[in-house]
């Protein structure tokens, strides 16, 4: 429950910070909310590639950890 609360608190704080900075830059309010809720709309190709690489690294390490645990549990104990 604490983790969920901290996550929501951090997300709300970052969302508020983004909105305040955009207001200071003079962007219209409707555009601010749209940009904050849909950040992938303003990304470039290189940023998509980096996100994909981070996701692949996460998946590969998760699978490796799972296989290591499974292999360790299948070994007979001495």
Order of alpha helices (4+ residues) and beta strands (2+ residues): alpha-alpha-alpha
